[in-house]
């Protein structure tokens, strides 16, 4: 089954991470990794209620990390960890993160 996470900052800046050969991350490990990054990157809840859904957390971490975390070769390990965590936390083999729209697609 195809497994990929893409993170977009618009049509000219889409970063794709093929996870076919990557060891899978457990759901619990993915949630913990995203929680750690959310705090480390000082992310803010997207919703006015303050409730943070897992999909919102994925978008917030991508936004908080910034485009360079996905674009620069020296950050490739972090970007792959993000992709693995997004896939495992959301439980979908294909995930599209649209940062400007603050949206997730499957």
HELIX and SHEET records of a PDB file:
HELIX    1   1 UNK A   27  UNK A   40  1                                  14    
HELIX    2   2 UNK A   54  UNK A   65  1                                  12    
HELIX    3   3 UNK A   68  UNK A   71  1                                   4    
HELIX    4   4 UNK A   73  UNK A   75  5                                   3    
HELIX    5   5 UNK A   76  UNK A   90  1                                  15    
SHEET    1   A 4 UNK A  14  UNK A  18  0                                        
SHEET    2   A 4 UNK A   4  UNK A   8 -1                                        
SHEET    3   A 4 UNK A  94  UNK A  98  1                                        
SHEET    4   A 4 UNK A 103  UNK A 105 -1                                        
END                                                                             
